[in-house]
């Protein structure tokens, strides 16, 4: 499922360093602002211990994890919507993503100057929000103008659309993001096809120094205070530390480094899982001697839709899904044991696939 998370933030906050820890694709890092002229794109594996645990019960030739596409968008600055800094072409890259990871600088480093001369994460958040809001306001005003022409010829739907969008316009003009605008379900189609930047779900990553990775610091406290009235996830990650961990090839060395730093796992693992959740994604598994694989689907998808994630033919010719729950499979130890205990279920087209379901699709084309 081709869904993308975009990493955004002010220049020199450590976005690309975090991207490099996440992805096999490596972007160039530098102390100079606006040195990048393109977005970095990488595919990130979703860490899921359950997937690898399945091999204890079914020998297989390979294990294939779920993935999410991550886009590292070069740092923005004041006036980005007018072409300042790297210019507004990167706003288009943001528009093509499904969710945003907003990296905020919460560390001091005299060798890495801030584009605004001082460290202030709340100011940085407001700067990015403002640039995205200006872009959205322009898009909303243009659609209002388009619908207004239809109103003149008596289009009642267009008139209602203007009313909805006028309320949204006022909301954005008050420096609010589109995602916090309350809109009725029946009216969401009016806004959805605009792909507004501030409508996208967002999570915040506080990039801190190594000493602040466990408890945060004063900068993190300011971010939490600023976002306290929003339903927004905040993660604390030490980007420089994560980069050092990522450079270690030996798994035992990584574990020792993590333990020394007071961490149970790399922070980027939590970030990937959070991004996966932010996109309302989940995994189901297929298990066999050729491969054990995690497949990505949207939460709430039916069995035929999940089959389509494997191949369109499976969705088109779907007959039924044979379903085992992950917990049942690992507790009982095999598919045969699940059958004998009545824990293999035959489900039809209306079955809503659950996280970590193990599926075997029956189809005929």
N, C-alpha and C positions, 0 to 999 in steps of 0.2 A: 504494500500500500504506500504510494508515493506521497508521503506527508513530510513537511519541512518545518523545522524550528529555526528561526533566525536569531543570531546573537547580535545584540545591539548595545550601544553605549557611546559615551564621549571618547574621543581619541586618547590613547595612552592609559586605558584602565585595565589592560591585561586580557582583553577579549581573545586575541589571537593565541596567546599562550594557553588559555583554557581550551580553545578550539583544538590546538595541537595535541593536548592531552586526551581529548575525546576521540579524535579522528586519525586514521592512517594517512590522510592528506595533511601536509604540513604547510602552514602559511608562514610568510616571513614576518618576524618580529623586529621592531626597531624602536629607538627612543625618539624618533622624529614623527611628529604628527602629520597626517595626510600623505604619508609616503606610499600607501597602497592605492592602486587604481582599479582594483577589481575585488569582488567578493570571493572568499574561499568557500568551496563546497566539499563536504565530506560525508561519508556514510559511517554511522556510529553503531556499534553492536550494543544491544540492550543487555546488561548483565542480569542473569536470571539463574540462580543456583539450582532451581527446580529442573531446568532443562538438562543440566549435566548429571543430576541425580538419577534421571531416568535411565542412564546407561548402566547403572547398577542392576537394573532389572531386565534390560534388553541390550544385548551386545549389538553394536552397530559399526558401520564403516566410517561415518562422520557425523558430527553434530553441527547444526547450523542455527545460530541465534537469530532473533528478530533484530531488525535494524531501523534506525530513524535517520533521515537526512538532515544535516546541520549546515546552515549557511552563516559564515562569519562575515558580517557586513562591516566594511571599514568605518572607523569612528566618525560620528557626526559632530557638528558644532552649531553654534548660533548662526542662523541664516542658511542652513542647509537647504531649506525649501526654496531658497532663491538662488541656489548654486554656490553658496559659500563653502569653504573647506574643500571636501572632495566632490561637492556638487550634489544636486538632487537626483542624479540617476540612481543612487543607492536607495532612495525612497521606493523606487520601483522594485528593487530586490526585496525590500521589506514587504511590499504589497503581495508578492508572490509566495510568502510564507504563510503557514497556518497558525503559528504561535510564536511568541517572542521570549527570549531569555535576555533580560536586561542586566548587563554586568556593570556594577557600580564600584568605583575605586574607593576603598576604605583602608588605604595604607599610605605611609609616607616613604618617599624615595627621592632624595635630592638629585639623583642621576637620571630620573625620569620625570621631567618637568610636566606640570599640568597645563593644558592649553589656556586655562583661565587664571593661572598664577597661584592657585591655592587649592587645597583639598577640601571639598564641600560636596558630599554625596547627594544631599537633598537638592542643592542647586543643579547638579548634573542631571538628576532625575527630572527636574522641572524643565531643564533645557531640552532634553530629548522629547518629553511629553509635548512641549510647546511646538517643536518642529513638526511632529507628527500631527498635532491638532491643526496647525495651519494648513497642512496638506489635505487633511480630511475636510476642513471647512471649505476649501476651494472645490472639492469634489461634490459636497452637499449643495453648495450654491449653484453649481452648474446643473445638477439634476433638478433642483427646484425650478430653474429657468426653463429647462426642457419640459417639465410637467406643466408649467404655467401656460405654455403655448397650447397644450391639449385641453386645459381648463377652459380656454376661450372658445373652444368648439364644442363644449358641453360634456366633456369626459368626466363623469362622477368619480371614477377610480383615481384619476389624476388629481382631482381636487382633494381627495382624502390623503393622497400621497404627499401633496404640498403641505397639508396640515401636520402630518407626521414629521416630515423633514424640517419644517420650520421650527418645531419643538427641539429637534436634534441640533439644528443650527444654533439656537439660543444656548443650548447646553454646552456645546463646544466653545462658543464665544465667551462663556464664563469659565474658561480654562479647565473644563472637565473632559474626560475621555469618553468616547462613544460607548465603551463597554459598560459604563455606569448609567447610561441612559435607559430608563425603564420603557420598554416597548412591548405591546401586546403580541402574543404569538401570531395572530392573524396578520399582523403588520410587518413581521420580520422580513418577508420577501421584498418589501420596499427598500430595505437597507442592505440585505445580504449580498446582492450582486454588485455592490459598490466596493467591496473588499477594503473597507476603511481600516487604516493603520491602527487607530486606537480602539478598534472593536476587537482586535485579536486578543486572545487570552495571553497573559504575561506572568512570568515569575521573575524574581530579582535574585541576583547572585552578588553577594558582598565579597569582593576580592580583597583579602586581608593579608597581613604579614604572618609569618610562621607562628609567632608567639600568640596570635589572636585567633588561631584556627578553632580552638575548643570553645572559648567563651566570648569571642567577639571583642569589640573595643568601642570606644566612644563614637567613632564614625558609624559603626553598625547600629548602635543605640539610636542615633539620629534617624537612620533609615527606618528602623522599626517604629519609631514614634511617628514619622511622616506617613507611614502606611498602615497605621494601627486600625483605621476605620474601613479598610478595604479587605476584601477576601482574597489576599494575595500571599503566595508562598515565598518565603525568604530563606535562601541557603547561604551558609558561610563557607567559603572555599579559599584556601591559600594557593593562588595560581602558581607562584614560584615553587612552592613545595610540591605541588602536583606535577610540575614539569620534571623535577628531580626524581620523583617516584616513577614517572613514565619512562625515564631513561634506563631504569634498571631492568635487565632482561630476566634475571633469576627470580623466580617466584618467592623463594625463601628470603632473598635480600629485600624484596618489596615488603614482605610481612614484617621483617625486622625493622625496616625503616618506618612503617606505619605504626608499629607498636611503640617505637621510640618517640614518635610524634604524638602519641596518645589517640591514634585513630584505629578503628576496626577495619576500615576499607577506604580506598581512595575516594575523596570527595566527589570526583567526577562521576563515579558510579551512581551516587545519589542523584547527581544532576541529570544523568541520562534517564534514570527511572522517573524522576520528577517531570522531565520533558515529555516522556512517554505518556504519563498520566495527564499532563497539561493538554495534550492533544486528544484526550479521551480515548486512548488506545489501550488494548490489552492483547494478550497472546493466547492462542490455543496451540496444542502440540499434535504432531503426527509421529508415531513411533514404529520403527521397523528395522530390519537388519541392514538395509541400505543407508538409512539416515534417520536421525532423530532431529526434528526441526520445530522451531517456534515460528508461527505465522502471525502476522500483525493484522488486526481488524479493529474497527470502531466498536466501542461498547454499545450493546443493544442490537448488534447484527444477528440475523437469523442464520440457521444452518446452511441454507443455500448460498447466502451472501458470503459466509465463511468459506464455503467450498470454492466460490469464485476467486478468493484470495490465492488459492492453490492453482486453479486454472479455470478459464471461462467455460470450458466444456463441462466441468464438474457442476457448475452452477446451472448451466443450460439443461443438462440431463439428470439433475438431482433426483434421486429416488428416496433415500433416507440417510440418516447419519447414525452410526453406531458410536455411542458416547460412553467414555469412562471418566470418572472424576480422578484428578491427579492423586488426591489423598487416598482414594480407594486402591488405585493401581499400585502405589508404593507400599501401602499397608499389606495388601494381599500378594503382591509380588509378580503378577503376570496377568495377561489378558485372559488366559484360561481360568485362572482362579476367580477373576471378576465375573466371568460367565457363570461359573459354578455357584457363586455366592449371590447371584442376581444383581450384580453391580455393573453390568453392561446393559445400557439402555438403548432402545431403538427409538429414534426421534424423527419427526417429520418436518415439513417445510416451515412450520410456525415456531420451532424450537429456537429460543434465544440462547446463543452460545455464551457460556460462562468462562471467566478467566481460568486458564490452566486446564480446560477440558482437553481430553485426548480423543480425537475424532478419527473415525474411519468412514470415508464417504462412499456410499454406493450410488452409482450413476449409470445411465445408459444414453448414448448419443447415436 
